[in-house]
Amino acid sequence: MSLSIREPFPISNNFENNQESNVLKKAKMEDGQVRATQQGQKRAALSTITNNAMRIQPFRAAKQQAGFAGSKNDENAFSRLQQKTSVFAVPKSAQQSFSIHEDPEPVIASAQSRTHSMDSPMVIDSSDDEDFECTKETTPEIHDIDNGNDIFGVTEYASEIYQYLKKSELKNMPKPNYMKKQTDINHSMRSILVDWLVEVAEEYKLSLQTLYLTINYIDRFLSVMSVLRGKLQLVGTACMLIAAKFEEIYPPDISDFVYITDDTYNAKQVLKMESLILKTLGFEVCAPTILNFLERFLKAAECPEADKSKVESLAKYLCELSLLNGEPFLQYRPSTVAASAVVLSLHTIGLTSWNPTLAHYTGFQLLDLQACVHDLHRAFSHAPKQQQQSIREKYKSSSCHGVANLPAPEMLPLA
């Protein structure tokens, strides 16, 4: 096979052709620049936001101003322009295109146009406030107990909170006659359990609310489940464990509850009973108790400052006696027991037992409380003779003003 020598490439002709091609390209590019300039005179500038919501393109506008049309001789024209003018600067015309929108002052709707204006979610209905003001004007003897700066009493929401508690207390009440369905326990055994739980709460410095919740859980559980007397203490222990977990900042450990039962039950049994109680209660552990209402009703009692702490201690003593004696008090609402305890405490100290402020904030009349006041008076009178003395021993102390040593009044307050 023979090798043929390839003819040399015609350099001169190729160079001439390249020169002609460059000239044509340059002419086309110059013609394109002229067209772009003519079209730019007819349409709005890119730096102005038009009705078509066109965006500002600072890089393209800067390139056009620098004459950056592909010329290799002026590659740094755009960078030099950047040093003079920032590409992120907002044009003056765009600055004038924005203004702050200020909403007009809200106009309070009149009573005639309220039905139409209430369609707006921003209009506040002041009908409740007007009714409240009218009540204040027509009944000046009712004092506003929420008028204060007590941040812990949430005075701004106190009225709504207690209205909710009054509605929900019925939901979390035990059955008043549940003991009739219990075949192996009775009210006397329940009293022994409550008396022991009072001692446990004192031993571990638990709050009063924890004690009240514990008794509430026990009664609600026994309203549904039949329990043998050998397991009644286990029920009380597990209920106090649940209440302490819910209410206390640092609840006692499970080992502490095993210890207080003298190792009658182990930790596994307590936890198993805790699970059963929670399922039976439907995990409804936030229940209104007597103590929730008592604090508010004591404020409405309007007793003198010198007797305030003594009346409070006596009312708490009477309320705990109602926990001990379940048979007559399971039928009453917690708010009823709290109001009755305040009335009997005021009467025992020798103060006015009823006033319009109490009637307003309790929602009761004195006649509505007569039955509960009578049962509280009987429990007060029989307390020194009962075998269970834990509550009396607690309220005999000087910190409670020794209210357990006070004799029960001979006469009841008249309606």
C-alpha positions in Angstrom: 0.0 0.0 0.0 1.4 3.4 -1.1 1.2 6.4 1.1 0.1 9.7 -0.6 1.3 13.1 0.6 -1.7 15.3 1.6 -1.9 18.7 0.0 -1.1 21.6 2.3 -4.0 23.5 3.8 -4.6 26.9 2.0 -3.7 29.2 4.9 -4.0 32.4 2.9 -7.5 31.7 1.6 -8.8 30.7 5.1 -7.4 33.9 6.6 -9.3 36.0 4.1 -12.5 34.1 4.7 -12.2 34.6 8.4 -11.7 38.3 7.9 -14.8 38.5 5.8 -16.8 36.5 8.5 -15.6 38.8 11.3 -16.7 41.8 9.3 -20.2 40.4 8.7 -20.5 39.4 12.4 -19.5 42.8 13.5 -22.0 44.5 11.2 -24.8 42.2 12.4 -24.0 43.0 16.1 -23.9 46.7 15.4 -27.2 46.4 13.6 -28.7 44.5 16.6 -27.5 47.2 19.0 -29.3 49.9 16.9 -32.5 47.8 16.9 -32.3 47.3 20.7 -31.9 51.1 21.2 -34.9 51.8 19.0 -37.1 49.3 20.8 -36.0 50.6 24.2 -37.3 54.1 23.2 -40.7 52.7 22.5 -41.2 50.6 25.7 -41.0 51.3 29.4 -37.6 51.1 31.1 -36.8 47.9 33.0 -36.0 49.9 36.1 -39.7 50.8 36.4 -42.2 48.3 37.9 -45.0 48.2 35.3 -48.6 47.1 35.6 -47.4 43.7 34.2 -45.3 43.2 37.4 -42.0 43.1 35.4 -39.0 42.6 37.6 -36.0 44.9 37.7 -32.9 43.3 36.1 -30.0 45.4 37.3 -27.3 43.2 35.7 -28.8 43.4 32.2 -29.4 47.1 32.4 -25.9 47.7 33.6 -24.4 45.7 30.8 -26.4 47.6 28.2 -25.2 50.9 29.7 -21.6 49.8 29.6 -21.9 48.7 26.0 -21.3 45.1 26.8 -22.4 43.5 23.5 -19.8 40.8 23.2 -16.8 43.0 22.5 -13.6 41.5 23.7 -11.9 44.9 23.9 -14.2 46.1 26.6 -14.6 43.0 28.8 -14.1 45.0 32.0 -16.6 47.7 31.3 -19.3 46.1 33.4 -17.0 45.6 36.4 -15.9 49.2 36.2 -19.6 50.3 36.3 -20.2 48.1 39.4 -17.6 50.2 41.3 -19.5 53.4 40.5 -23.1 52.1 41.0 -24.2 49.1 43.2 -26.3 46.6 41.2 -28.5 46.2 44.3 -29.4 49.9 44.6 -33.2 50.5 44.3 -34.0 53.0 41.6 -35.6 56.3 42.8 -38.8 55.6 40.8 -39.2 52.3 42.7 -38.8 54.0 46.0 -41.7 56.2 45.3 -43.9 53.3 44.2 -44.4 52.0 47.8 -46.3 53.6 50.7 -47.3 52.4 54.2 -50.9 51.4 54.4 -52.5 52.6 57.6 -55.8 51.1 58.7 -58.5 53.6 59.8 -59.4 53.8 63.5 -61.9 51.1 64.4 -65.4 52.4 64.9 -67.3 50.9 67.8 -70.6 49.5 66.5 -73.8 50.9 67.9 -76.5 48.8 69.5 -78.7 49.1 66.4 -76.0 48.0 63.9 -74.4 45.3 66.2 -76.2 42.5 64.4 -74.6 43.5 61.1 -71.2 44.3 62.4 -70.8 41.1 64.4 -70.1 39.3 61.1 -66.6 40.7 61.3 -64.3 38.7 63.5 -62.5 41.9 64.6 -65.5 43.5 66.3 -65.8 42.8 70.0 -69.2 42.3 71.4 -69.5 44.5 74.5 -73.0 43.3 75.4 -71.7 41.3 78.4 -69.7 44.2 79.7 -72.8 46.5 79.5 -74.9 44.0 81.4 -72.1 43.7 84.0 -71.9 47.4 84.4 -75.7 47.6 84.9 -75.5 44.9 87.5 -72.8 46.9 89.4 -74.9 50.0 89.3 -78.1 48.4 90.5 -76.5 46.3 93.2 -73.7 48.4 94.8 -73.6 46.1 97.9 -71.8 43.4 95.9 -68.1 43.9 96.0 -65.8 42.9 93.2 -63.4 40.3 94.7 -61.4 40.1 91.5 -60.4 43.7 91.5 -56.7 43.4 92.5 -53.2 42.7 91.3 -52.9 39.1 92.5 -51.1 37.5 89.6 -51.5 34.0 91.2 -55.2 34.5 91.5 -55.5 35.2 87.7 -58.1 37.9 88.5 -58.6 38.6 84.8 -60.0 35.1 84.1 -61.2 34.1 87.6 -64.9 34.5 86.8 -64.7 32.4 83.6 -62.5 29.8 85.4 -65.1 29.3 88.2 -68.0 29.2 85.8 -66.2 26.3 84.0 -65.5 24.6 87.3 -69.1 24.8 88.3 -70.1 23.1 85.1 -67.4 20.4 85.2 -67.9 19.4 88.9 -70.9 17.3 88.1 -68.9 15.3 85.5 -66.3 14.2 88.1 -68.6 13.4 91.0 -68.8 9.8 92.3 -72.1 8.0 92.7 -73.5 8.9 96.1 -74.8 5.4 96.9 -72.0 3.4 95.5 -71.3 1.7 98.8 -74.5 -0.3 98.5 -73.0 -2.2 95.6 -69.8 -3.0 97.5 -70.0 -6.4 99.1 -66.8 -6.5 101.2 -66.2 -2.9 102.4 -68.3 -0.2 104.1 -68.2 3.5 105.0 -66.3 2.7 108.3 -63.5 1.1 106.3 -63.4 4.1 104.0 -63.1 6.4 107.0 -60.1 4.4 108.3 -58.5 4.7 104.8 -59.1 8.5 104.6 -57.7 9.0 108.1 -54.5 7.0 107.1 -54.1 9.0 103.9 -54.3 12.3 105.9 -51.3 11.1 108.0 -49.4 10.1 104.8 -50.0 13.5 103.3 -48.7 15.1 106.5 -45.7 12.8 106.6 -44.6 13.6 103.0 -45.6 17.3 103.1 -48.1 16.9 100.3 -50.4 19.7 99.4 -54.1 19.8 100.4 -55.1 19.6 96.7 -53.3 16.3 96.4 -55.3 14.9 99.4 -58.6 16.1 97.9 -57.8 14.6 94.5 -56.9 11.3 96.1 -60.2 11.0 97.8 -62.0 12.0 94.6 -60.2 9.2 92.7 -61.0 6.6 95.4 -64.7 7.4 95.4 -65.0 7.5 91.6 -63.1 4.2 91.3 -65.3 2.5 94.0 -68.3 3.8 92.1 -67.4 1.5 89.3 -65.3 -1.3 90.7 -66.1 -3.7 93.5 -63.0 -4.1 95.8 -62.1 -6.6 98.5 -61.1 -5.1 101.9 -57.6 -6.6 101.5 -57.1 -4.4 98.4 -58.7 -1.2 99.7 -55.4 0.2 101.0 -53.7 -0.7 97.7 -56.4 1.4 96.0 -55.8 4.4 98.3 -52.0 4.1 97.8 -52.3 4.0 94.0 -54.7 6.9 94.0 -52.4 9.1 96.1 -49.5 8.2 93.8 -51.5 9.4 90.8 -52.6 12.6 92.6 -49.0 13.3 93.7 -47.7 12.8 90.1 -50.4 15.2 88.8 -50.2 17.9 91.5 -46.8 17.9 93.2 -43.6 19.3 91.9 -41.5 16.6 93.5 -43.9 13.6 94.2 -42.8 10.8 96.4 -41.1 7.8 94.7 -42.8 4.5 94.2 -40.6 3.0 96.9 -41.9 5.5 99.4 -45.5 4.4 98.8 -44.4 0.8 99.2 -42.7 1.7 102.5 -45.7 3.4 104.0 -47.8 0.3 103.4 -45.2 -1.6 105.6 -44.3 -3.7 102.5 -47.8 -5.1 102.3 -47.7 -4.5 98.6 -44.7 -4.4 96.2 -44.0 -1.8 93.5 -45.3 -4.1 90.8 -48.7 -4.3 92.5 -48.9 -0.6 93.1 -48.1 0.2 89.4 -50.6 -2.4 88.2 -53.3 -0.9 90.4 -52.3 2.6 89.1 -52.9 1.4 85.6 -56.2 0.0 86.4 -57.4 3.1 88.2 -56.4 5.4 85.3 -58.2 3.2 82.8 -61.3 3.1 85.0 -61.3 6.9 85.4 -60.7 7.4 81.7 -57.6 9.4 82.6 -59.8 12.2 83.8 -57.5 13.2 86.7 -58.1 17.0 86.6 -61.2 17.2 88.7 -62.6 20.2 90.6 -62.4 19.7 94.3 -63.8 21.5 97.4 -60.5 23.3 97.8 -60.9 25.0 94.4 -64.2 26.6 95.4 -63.2 27.3 99.0 -60.4 29.7 98.2 -62.8 31.9 96.1 -65.7 31.8 98.6 -63.5 32.8 101.4 -62.6 36.0 99.5 -66.4 36.7 99.1 -67.0 36.2 102.8 -65.7 39.7 103.5 -64.6 38.8 107.1 -62.4 41.3 109.0 -58.7 41.0 108.5 -58.1 40.0 112.1 -60.4 36.9 111.8 -59.6 36.0 108.2 -56.9 33.3 108.9 -59.0 31.8 111.7 -62.1 31.5 109.5 -60.0 30.0 106.7 -58.5 27.3 109.0 -61.9 26.4 110.4 -63.4 26.2 106.9 -60.6 23.8 105.9 -61.1 21.8 109.0 -64.8 21.4 108.3 -64.1 20.4 104.6 -61.7 17.7 105.6 -64.3 16.3 108.1 -66.5 16.0 105.1 -63.9 13.9 103.4 -63.7 11.6 106.4 -67.5 11.1 106.6 -68.5 10.0 103.2 -72.0 8.8 103.8 -73.9 12.1 103.9 -71.4 14.2 101.9 -71.1 12.2 98.7 -74.4 13.5 97.5 -73.3 17.2 97.6 -71.3 19.0 95.0 -67.9 20.3 96.0 -69.1 23.9 95.6 -72.0 23.2 97.9 -69.7 21.8 100.6 -67.3 24.7 100.3 -70.0 27.3 100.5 -71.6 25.6 103.5 -68.2 25.4 105.3 -67.7 29.1 104.9 -71.2 29.8 106.3 -70.7 27.6 109.3 -67.2 29.0 110.0 -68.4 32.6 110.0 -71.3 31.6 112.2 -69.0 29.8 114.6 -66.6 32.7 114.9 -69.5 35.0 115.6 -69.5 36.9 112.3 -72.2 37.6 109.7 -72.7 34.3 108.0 -74.3 35.5 104.8 -74.0 38.6 102.6 -74.9 39.6 99.0 -71.4 39.2 97.8 -71.4 35.5 99.0 -74.7 35.0 97.3 -73.4 36.5 94.0 -70.2 34.5 93.8 -71.4 31.2 95.1 -74.6 31.2 93.1 -76.5 29.9 96.1 -79.0 31.3 98.5 -78.7 30.4 102.2 -81.8 28.2 102.0 -80.1 26.1 99.4 -77.3 25.3 101.8 -79.3 24.4 104.8 -79.1 20.6 104.4 -75.3 20.6 103.9 -74.8 23.1 106.7 -76.7 20.7 109.0 -74.6 17.7 108.0 -71.4 19.7 108.5 -72.6 20.9 111.9 -73.3 17.3 113.0 -69.8 16.2 111.8 -68.3 19.1 113.6 -70.1 18.1 116.8 -69.2 14.4 116.6 -65.6 14.9 115.6 -64.1 14.6 119.2 -65.9 11.3 119.6 -64.7 9.6 116.5 -62.0 7.0 116.5 -60.2 8.6 113.5 -58.4 11.7 115.0 -55.8 12.5 112.4 -57.7 15.6 111.1 -58.4 16.9 114.6 -54.7 16.5 115.6 -53.6 18.4 112.5 -56.0 21.4 113.2 -55.2 21.5 116.9 -51.9 23.1 116.2 -51.2 26.8 116.7 -50.5 27.3 113.0 -54.2 26.4 112.4 -55.3 28.6 115.4 -56.4 25.4 117.3 -59.8 25.4 115.5 -60.3 21.7 116.2 -60.7 22.7 119.9 -63.6 25.1 119.1 -67.0 23.9 120.2 -69.6 23.5 117.6 -72.3 26.2 117.8 -75.6 25.2 119.4 -77.8 27.0 116.8 -77.5 27.0 113.0 -77.6 30.2 111.0 -81.2 31.0 109.9 -82.0 31.4 106.2 
